[in-house]
């Protein structure tokens, strides 16, 4: 009788056990799916920044496919991963369409949202708006967003300066702001690269060469490294031999000498 009662008890209360278990397994599956997307996206970004663009493309395409089939990602994260991935693989129009439908996310992702908006306005050629947004992101605590913002900020500054929409004083003030960021992130090759670009644009060749060397020594990779090496040959042609003598060993190591 005791066994019968015991069996009856479990049968009657079966739903009390199975529903929590089902919910638990559903949550685990969702977390696992989200984690998988984040892992693939991170892998794509690492490959891209290391200069392995061809390998990165396949991962970005995988991110796009998985995001489109995902039901557990928030609407904003869905848009964020797709937008960056589209830009990375060169599908600019698709990326812009996603940004145009972007909705304001929770405060947790506000910096990600602002980065996409800064990219969007830069793509449209509205450099002043893009500059203002990316400048605000110079104070973000997210290192990945910070580096993207610094590059974007410097690009906008150069375009505005060249089109005479930025005074010399404002241009120099912008350099000062990036140097302020550098105090906390001295080992970032991306930030040194951005300073190199600004100094080169302003024909401050000695300062540009200093930043180029620091960026290379700190491990800049990919397209940015190729740009640095190409530009260093031009910079070398603009400096006196007495100045270049101090850089002779480094220039030879990176094969950017004329001989």
DOMI-768686 format. One record per residue: x, y, z of N, C-alpha, C, O in turn. Coordinates in steps of 0.001 Angstrom, whole numbers, padded with zeros to 6 digits, always signed. Atoms other than C-alpha are relative to their C-alpha. Example, Ala and Ser with C-alpha at 12.3 -4.5 7.8 and 13.67 -1.06 7.14 Angstrom:
<pts>
+000890-001190+000000+012300-004500+007800+000900+001200+000000+001936+001181+000665-000820-001190-000060+013670-001060+007140-000770+001090+000730-000261+002198+000899
</pts>
This chain:
<pts>
+000827-001212+000000+000000+000000+000000+000856+001255+000000+000541+002263-000632-000885-001175-000056+002810+002325+000775+000576+000286-001375+000646+001442-001791-000564-000180+001346+004368+001733-002665-001039+000575-000947-000737+001432-001777+001063-000462+000882+001028+002283-004356-000272+001484+000216-000429+002266-000722+000213-001409-000317+000497+005522-002540+001152+000855-000512+000966+001958-001027-001192-000748+000442+004046+006563-003329-000038+000205-001496+000239+001302-001982+000077-000123+001449+003583+005826-007028-001069+000979-000416-000875+001773-001337+001087-000919+000313+000315+007668-007089+000393+001436+000271+000011+002356-000452-000454-001367-000364+001920+010636-005412+000844+000588-001123+000634+001738-001507-000886-000494+001061+004600+010955-008130-000747+000253-001305-000460+001209-002025+000781-000196+001211+002090+010513-010945-000840+001267+000078-000926+002038-000878+000829-001181-000179-000200+013158-009519+000807+001290-000059+000311+002327-000501-000841-001211-000070+002696+015582-009058+001038+000058-001119+002003+000821-001063-000965+000062+001122+004469+014739-012327+000216+001372-000639+001346+001755-000939-000094-001299+000665+003669+018154-013839+000824+000990+000810+001432+001900+000248-000765-000916-000850+005281+019885-010857+001509-000171-000207+002287+000757+000014-001423+000280+000234+008607+018235-011724+000400+000278-001447+001448+000871-001704-000368-000074+001418+008544+018161-015521+000040+001427-000530+000882+001747-001369+000014-001385+000496+007678+021835-016072+001284+000751+000379+001883+001383-000490-001270-000671-000334+010681+023211-014082+001190-000576-000773+002085+000156-001194-001100+000625+000745+012962+020673-015780-000006+000476-001442+001048+000785-001998+000124-000471+001387+011641+021682-019228+000485+001446-000134+001216+001788-001064-000419-001403+000021+012127+025365-018440+001514+000123+000161+002156+000941-000499-001450-000029-000233+015647+024697-017165+000763-000378-001269+001735+000279-001641-000672+000454+001222+016624+022789-020318-000138+001030-001123+000777+001200-001929+000219-001042+001019+015126+025544-022510+000958+001165+000208+001548+001675-000745-000904-001113-000332+017137+028238-020714+001438-000356-000321+002180+000456-000873-001370+000468+000280+020339+026188-020965+000268+000012-001498+001341+000421-001941-000156+000031+001465+019767+025713-024715+000163+001407-000556+000975+001635-001452-000069-001385+000455+019227+029447-025194+001339+000631+000324+001954+001291-000513-001299-000539-000427+022305+030401-023207+001120-000584-000842+002056+000114-001234-001004+000676+000808+024313+027828-025130+000051+000582-001409+001133+000785-001961+000069-000553+001348+023120+029232-028472+000598+001408-000034+001369+001734-000937-000537-001359-000087+023906+032821-027451+001511-000031+000189+002243+000737-000436-001430+000128-000262+027303+031762-026127+000756-000438-001251+001877+000007-001496-000628+000486+001227+028064+029959-029394+000174+001134-001011+001214+001244-001661-000073-001144+000915+027281+033077-031445+001097+000961+000434+001872+001443-000393-001013-000911-000533+029455+035227-029182+001412-000541-000229+002338+000217-000518-001311+000634+000209+032329+032738-029488+000437+000112-001459+001589+000436-001744-000310-000086+001440+032154+032667-033306+000318+001440-000386+001253+001695-001145-000228-001427+000290+031919+036472-033455+001370+000440+000518+002103+001149-000171-001298-000336-000591+034925+036825-031134+001146-000561-000837+002160+000106-001039-001001+000645+000863+036905+034397-033316+000172+000792-001299+001290+001001-001769-000026-000784+001238+035981+036406-036422+000748+001317+000213+001576+001705-000611-000638-001282-000306+037076+039681-034809+001504-000163+000207+002295+000644-000282-001428+000253-000245+040393+038233-033640+000756-000265-001296+001864+000237-001489-000613+000291+001297+041165+036890-037117+000094+001265-000854+001112+001528-001493+000042-001228+000796+040141+040153-038762+001074+000989+000454+001793+001558-000367-000968-000960-000533+042281+042295-036477+001436-000487-000131+002374+000310-000110-001336+000566+000187+045220+039931-036931+000411+000002-001466+001526-000392-001808-000333-000083+001418+045055+040462-040678-000402-001211-000817-000131-001268-002017+000432+001210+000714+043566+037055-041564-001434+000204-000506-002366-000472-000070+001333-000414+000434+040653+038615-043427-000792-001100-000708-002001-001224-000509+000699+001063+000727+039841+035655-045686-000597-001025+000962-001735-001462+000792+000501+000953-000990+039527+033299-042720-001128+000617+000815-002093-000057+001176+001008-000689-000812+037529+035901-040809-001350+000055-000701-002390-000049-000050+001245-000137+000769+034940+036255-043592-000931-001191+000222-002135-001016+000408+000850+001191-000174+033713+032674-043215-000654-000010+001385-001793-000451+001534+000563-000067-001351+033221+033220-039472-001089+001071+000086-002119+000867+000727+001022-001062+000000+031346+036493-040037-001276-000476-000690-002379-000177-000234+001176+000534+000704+029041+034754-042514-000750-000994+000881-001979-001069+000856+000616+000946-000929+028443+032053-039925-000769+000742+001093-001847+000314+001504+000669-000827-001016+027567+034733-037354-001340+000502-000537-002364+000406+000140+001219-000539+000615+025024+036309-039724-001083-001085-000097-002245-000849+000233+000948+001105+000165+023395+032936-040443-000591-000429+001342-001798-000641+001460+000470+000457-001311+023200+031926-036780-000863+001063+000688-001835+000740+001370+000778-001089-000598+021927+035344-035682-001402+000041-000595-002382+000239+000123+001310-000034+000667+019124+035235-038246-000908-001146+000451-002132-001020+000430+000784+001159-000447+018036+031824-036945-000167-000051+001514-000831-000943+002042+000046+000011-001461+018429+032723-033274-001272+000662+000520-001712+001691+000006+001212-000550-000607+015368+033326-031122+000248+000542+001403-000642+001137+002011-000272-000410-001379+017100+034070-027831+000820+001287+000119+000911+001867+001201-000749-001253-000042+019266+037059-028784-000963+001176+000088-002045+001145-000499+000832-001206-000065+017860+040464-027908-000012+000656-001385+000928+000461-002155+000060-000664+001310+016758+042548-030933+001236+000842-000280+001715+000891-001413-001167-000853+000232+019683+044913-030404+001242-000824-000316+001954-000522-001273-001188+000829+000253+022384+042215-030174-000092-000660-001373+000910-000812-002071+000228+000560+001332+020864+040609-033248+000477+000993-001066+001209+000628-001986-000372-001050+000961+021290+043901-035136+001486+000332+000073+002130+000560-000952-001409-000378-000190+024723+044637-033661+000941-000987-000687+001817-000593-001457-000875+001020+000593+026345+041343-034653-000127-000022-001525+000867-000179-002235+000201+000008+001452+024798+041471-038121+000661+001214-000655+001320+001088-001687-000553-001232+000575+025832+045083-038748+001516-000056-000121+002064+000187-001196-001468+000071+000023+029494+044637-037798+000465-001052-000993+001418-000833-001740-000380+001084+000915+029661+041353-039712-000181+000411-001454+000673+000119-002291+000225-000473+001372+028154+042911-042846+001091+000979-000429+001604+000891-001545-001057-000961+000324+030655+045779-042720+001335-000705-000235+002070-000365-001163-001284+000705+000097+033579+043391-042210+000137-000777-001311+001232-000893-001860-000091+000787+001241+032676+041291-045261-000276+000859-001233-000318+000358-002356+000123-000927+001125+032090+044376-047391-001410+000212-000523-001590+000815-001581+001385-000192+000438+028284+044292-047624-000576+001239+000693-001405+001146+001599+000284-001290-000624+027890+047969-046763-001495+000344+000007-002023+000792+001025+001407-000364+000110+024313+048470-047991-000869-000783+000982-001786-000227+001585+000759+000824-000946+022975+045587-045908+000214+000491+001427-000719+000522+002229-000317-000498-001340+024759+046963-042829-000767+001285+000292-001309+001459+001384+000689-001288-000171+023261+050425-043337-001496-000212+000220-002104+000470+001045+001433+000286-000152+019743+048996-043692-000320-000493+001409-001359-000154+001975+000214+000504-001363+020115+047194-040361+000076+001159+000995-000749+001252+001904-000154-001134-000920+021334+050373-038617-001207+000929-000067-001630+001473+000953+001147-000907+000164+018430+052389-040032-001231-000475+000778-002092+000328+001135+001140+000546-000753+015982+050074-038244+000339-000209+001474-000457-000764+002231-000488+000222-001352+018000+050093-035019-000866+000700+001042-001263+001853+000871+000750-000580-001109+016100+050647-031775+000928+000211+001188+001896-000527+001373-000822-000314-001164+017545+052181-028625-000005-001183+000971-001074-001625+001392-000071+001159-000888+018791+049319-026403-000001+000408+001472-000143+001587+001800-000140-000288-001427+019088+049039-022633+001338+000702+000228+002205+000688-000645-001215-000772-000308+021803+051110-020952+001273-000841-000083+002364-000305-000279-001166+000902+000056+024101+048055-020941+000696+000090-001354+001920-000004-001434-000550+000000+001353+024563+048327-024717-000006+001385-000661+000081+001492-001885+000095-001337+000576+024360+052090-025154+001252+000393-000787+001147+001071-001809-001243-000313+000722+028037+052378-026199+000064-000730-001341+000541-000177-002333+000067+000757+001261+027556+049659-028825-000926+000708-000986-000633+000803-002177+000981-000726+000808+024536+051582-030103+000618+001264-000588+000456+001545-001776-000626-001242+000455+026489+054852-030312+001078-000268-001044+001250+000510-001982-001027+000352+000979+029323+053119-032166-000630-000248-001366-000128+000236-002381+000679+000266+001272+026922+051854-034831-000507+001290-000639-000439+001451-001858+000478-001281+000516+025432+055338-035168+001154+000836-000551+001005+001505-001573-001182-000737+000471+028914+056873-035517+000472-000554-001336+000838+000202-002236-000368+000654+001266+029744+054334-038246-000986+000398-001096-000594+000712-002220+001078-000320+000945+026409+055034-039942+000178+001408-000585+000155+001579-001804-000140-001380+000476+026902+058818-040145+001305+000204-000774+001370+001017-001695-001258-000063+000750+030492+058343-041286-000195-000543-001409+000314+000022-002376+000281+000603+001310+029277+056097-044114-000812+000940-000884-000657+000935-002105+000824-000941+000748+026780+058782-045135+000752+001294-000335+000236+002159-001042-000792-001202+000253+029547+061394-045204-000325+001154+000927+000112+002282+000699+000336-001023-000997+028120+063294-042233+001059-000045+001107+000808-000491+002227-001173+000172-000859+031532+063553-040626-000052+000766+001315+000493+000317+002323+000080-000782-001231+030750+066248-038091-000833-000728+001062-000462-000759+002236+000847+000753-000936+027940+064182-036516+000740-001244+000481+000734-001557+001671-000761+001200-000343+030075+061034-036621+001138+000332+000958+001420-000425+001886-001104-000455-000857+032963+062953-035037-000478+000254+001421+000181-000136+002385+000544-000320-001325+030779+064191-032164-000343-001271+000774-000069-001365+001971+000382+001251-000672+029455+060691-031400+001232-000802+000394+001337-001272+001527-001205+000782-000300+032828+058951-031644+000854+000675+001067+001548-000007+001821-000744-000730-001041+034385+061671-029462-000544-000348+001387+000222-000511+002337+000611+000392-001285+031908+060820-026681+000414-001402+000423+000474-001711+001613-000389+001384-000299+032999+057184-026951+001460-000134+000434+001896-001229+000788-001392+000043-000459+036603+058092-026079+000083-000269+001498+001161-000536+002030+000033+000210-001451+035516+057685-022459-000672-001312+000386-000933-001556+001564+000622+001286-000289+033942+054243-022775+000957-000913+000765+002176-000774+000672-000811+000970-000749+035142+051431-020510+000190-001296-000797+000906-002201-000368-000119+001175+000862+034810+048886-023317+001174+000214-000964+001089+001048-001866-001226-000197+000778+038295+048554-024872-000196-000207-001501+000369+000527-002311+000231+000266+001425+037067+047080-028166-000724+001168-000664-000365+001593-001762+000744-001141+000532+034583+049897-028686+000889+001240-000027+000816+002045-000956-000908-001148-000075+037218+052432-027614+000914+000060-001223+001058+001116-001838-000926+000016+001136+039670+051357-030324-000726+000312-001316-000208+001041-002162+000787-000297+001204+036961+051409-033003-000358+001488-000043-000331+002117-001101+000386-001415-000092+035884+054856-031791+001174+000921-000300+001011+001946-000962-001200-000820+000232+039435+056233-031838+000333+000057-001489+000647+001122-002020-000262+000036+001447+039959+055115-035440-001018+000856-000740-000660+001634-001624+001079-000753+000636+036598+056577-036453+000159+001495+000258-000003+002314-000647-000194-001398-000394+037266+059807-034571+001124+000640-000813+000974+001751-001322-001143-000547+000745+040660+060289-036248-000319+000134-001489+000097+001102-002126+000394-000085+001420+039209+059539-039717-000864+001233-000256-000669+001957-001232+000887-001158+000151+036502+062149-039225+000756+001317+000164+000489+002288-000544-000803-001206-000235+039000+064695-037894+000802+000346-001258+000864+001506-001668-000801-000217+001214+041207+064250-040963-000871+000522-001148-000489+001460-001848+000899-000440+001077+038263+064595-043375-000482+001430+000226-000529+002228-000710+000478-001349-000323+036949+067694-041596+001112+001032-000133+000875+002154-000579-001152-000905+000087+040414+069252-041434+000363+000268-001453+000641+001405-001833-000351-000142+001424+041124+068617-045110-001041+000797-000784-000716+001452-001774+001060-000743+000680+037773+070095-046124-000193+001401+000590-001146+002105+000259+000027-001333-000628+038477+073214-044027-001204+000210+000922-001590+001344+001202+001119-000096-000935+035569+072420-041704+000448-000169+001443-000368-000303+002356-000589+000119-001334+037919+072143-038743+001231+000900+000032+002099+000794-000834-001136-000918-000082+040365+074834-037648+001239-000749+000483+001148-001862+001001-001265+000595-000456+044016+074119-036888-000033-000209+001515+000465-001212+002026+000098+000098-001455+043300+074761-033222-000856-001203+000405-000502-001933+001330+000884+001138-000282+040440+072215-033223+000682-001316-000349+000510-002321+000340-000734+001203+000415+042633+069718-035069+001006-000405+001080+001074-001572+001466-001006+000266-001037+045416+070009-032474-000666-000411+001313-000129-001231+002058+000751+000359-001203+042833+069810-029681-000452-001465-000064-000491-002155+000954+000422+001392+000195+041620+066491-031144+001160-000961+000254+000985-002022+000852-001193+000815-000263+045153+065105-031089+000229-000103+001507+000555-001167+002032-000184-000047-001450+045389+066171-027460-000972-000947+000707-000607-001595+001688+001005+000884-000601+042182+064264-026649+000399-001465-000135+000243-002248+000801-000432+001392+000192+043533+061042-028160+001225-000296+000849+001360-001401+001376-001170+000188-000865+046814+061521-026308-000441-000178+001451+000213-000878+002224+000544+000179-001346+044716+061802-023149-000484-001424+000214-000296-001996+001288+000447+001397-000063+043162+058411-023896+001211-000923+000107+001168-001947+000789-001215+000818+000041+046663+057045-024510+000633-000189+001375+001317-001184+001617-000586+000097-001345+047653+057710-020894-000476-001252+000731+000254-001833+001534+000551+001202-000640+045375+054844-019817+000177-001241-000872+000075-002367-000386-000088+001125+000938+045902+052686-022902+001285+000109-000840+001244+000052-002069-001260-000247+000694+049564+053196-023759+000412-001157-000909+001090-000951-001915-000434+001173+000773+049996+049649-025083-000940-000342-001153-000816-001412-001749+000912+000262+001120+047218+049926-027675+000630+000441-001321+000817+001637-001541-000584-000378+001298+048764+049792-031183-000977+000786-000868-000567+001580-001714+001029-000690+000773+045450+051039-032607+000010+001501+000289-000104+002316-000627+000009-001417-000373+045587+054313-030678+001258+000691-000525+001195+001831-000984-001240-000559+000564+049222+054876-031701-000137+000170-001511+000349+001146-002083+000227-000107+001446+048188+054188-035300-000841+001234-000331-000555+001947-001293+000871-001154+000229+045448+056820-035065+000771+001309+000138+000576+002238-000646-000834-001193-000171+047926+059389-033759+000961+000163-001176+001196+001274-001649-000859-000021+001182+050294+058456-036580-000735+000628-001184-000187+001479-001885+000803-000518+001122+047508+059172-039102-000217+001503+000111-000120+002228-000878+000240-001426-000223+046758+062558-037566+001266+000828-000203+001231+001879-000843-001266-000726+000163+050404+063636-037386+000434+000028-001467+000920+001046-001961-000369+000063+001413+051026+062479-040950-000833+000976-000808-000307+001678-001671+000881-000914+000715+048017+064420-042199+000388+001458+000218+000189+002300-000657-000403-001369-000329+049364+067537-040474+001466+000279-000325+002008+001326+000030-001398-000099+000427+052863+066952-041914+000985+000128+001170+002054+000722+001032-000928+000084-001131+054405+066438-038482+000720-001354-000097+000406-002295+000632-000592+001285+000395+056677+063730-039879+000763-000696+001122+000709-001920+001238-000766+000601-001108+058903+063187-036839-000957-000668+000992-000738-001808+001399+000982+000565-000934+055905+062670-034529-000720-001190-000626-001008-002177+000051+000668+001101+000706+054227+060479-037163+000865-001254+000012+000365-002360+000220-000912+001149+000005+057294+058252-037377+000097-000628+001392+000138-001851+001523-000032+000513-001376+057459+057945-033578-001213-000889+000278-001078-001983+000826+001227+000764-000253+053835+056773-033430-000068-001256-000862-000591-002283-000427-000021+001167+000890+054311+054428-036396+000864-001103+000590+000481-002273+000596-000925+000971-000602+057256+052736-034715-000635-000647+001232-000574-001865+001400+000649+000541-001202+055360+052373-031419-001123-000961-000367-001276-002012+000256+001098+000853+000434+052358+050917-033226+000514-001338-000512-000049-002385-000192-000597+001235+000527+054524+048373-035051+000577-000864+001118+000382-002079+001142-000643+000737-001092+056448+047409-031928-001022-000624+000950-000755-001644+001585+001056+000526-000877+053202+046884-030014-000866-001048-000690-001776-001614-000086+000652+001124+000680+051982+044460-032668-001179+000318-000886-002092-000498-001011+001074-000309+000949+049722+046267-035129-000018-001042-001116+001037-001511-001543+000118+001058+001007+048405+043806-037722-000938+000392-001127-001556+001456-001104+000971-000150+001066+046404+043474-040893+000235+001182-000925+001374+001568-001188-000047-001110+000956+045585+046337-043266+000710+001205+000592+001437+001911-000107-000613-001160-000655+046695+048937-040731+001527-000115+000004+002225+000886-000152-001444+000202+000029+050179+047415-040580+000552+000280-001397+001589+000927-001543-000438-000241+001386+050478+047448-044377+000023+001489-000303+000934+001987-000965+000077-001446+000198+049412+051088-044386+001171+000708+000680+001761+001633+000123-001130-000581-000735+052035+051930-041764+001316-000182-000750+002071+000772-000935-001260+000308+000690+054872+050230-043624+000126+000791-001303+001203+001283-001639-000007-000770+001242+053906+051906-046889+000273+001481+000286+001073+002117-000400-000122-001425-000330+053636+055345-045267+001364+000351+000581+001845+001471+000414-001298-000268-000623+056920+055004-043380+001077+000306-001041+002004+001070-000775-000954-000301+001075+058826+055013-046678-000145+001449-000439+000842+002141-000689+000255-001393+000374+057179+058300-047579+000513+000956+001080+001143+001969+000776-000456-000834-001112+057869+059755-044120+001520+000108+000001+002073+001185+000221-001470+000023+000005+061525+058721-044371+000572+000960-001037+001631+001552-000833-000479-000895+001060+061867+060721-047576-000160+001471+000375+000406+002347-000279+000258-001377-000416+060678+063837-045733+000862+000452+001176+000851+001624+001553-000813-000333-001171+063095+063681-042814+001485+000046-000335+001954-000657-001230-001451-000108+000199+066758+064665-042622+000692-001288+000418+000198-002023+001273-000755+001217-000313+069345+061898-042496+000438-000021+001461+000531-001083+002076-000428-000076-001400+070476+063128-039092-001106-000502+000941-000820-001093+001981+001133+000468-000796+066988+062396-037724-000208-001498-000222-000438-002249+000727+000232+001402+000347+066630+059071-039548+001042-000945+000589+000793-002138+000765-001084+000828-000540+069916+057851-038122-000426-000698+001298-000018-001827+001574+000475+000567-001274+068198+057272-034772-000974-001161-000213-001195-001969+000690+000989+001035+000296+065662+055002-036472+000554-001071-000943-000169-001981-001348-000589+000845+001047+068070+053197-038803-000234-001495+000228-000639-002210-000688+000135+001434-000277+067953+049808-037091-001455-000467-000141-001718-001526-000710+001416+000366+000075+064158+049758-036795-000499+000035-001446-001250-000843-001871+000428-000109+001400+063654+050919-040390+000497-001175-000833-000201-001668-001718-000541+001157+000709+065917+048149-041629-000750-001273+000381-001020-002124-000465+000701+001198-000469+064136+045562-039500-001358-000152-000685-001783-001268-000982+001301+000048+000653+060799+046480-041088+000094+000209-001512-000916+000339-002203-000250-000095+001432+062374+046813-044523-000700+001205-000648-001387+001082-001662+000598-001218+000552+061276+050389-045106+001061+001035-000332+000779+002232-000385-001065-000899+000434+064641+051848-046099+000046+000022-001533-000472-000879-002191-000066-000133+001450+065365+053020-049624+001100-000844-000627+001070-001113-001828-001097+000772+000580+068552+050978-050009-000225-001501+000145+000607-002295-000292
</pts>
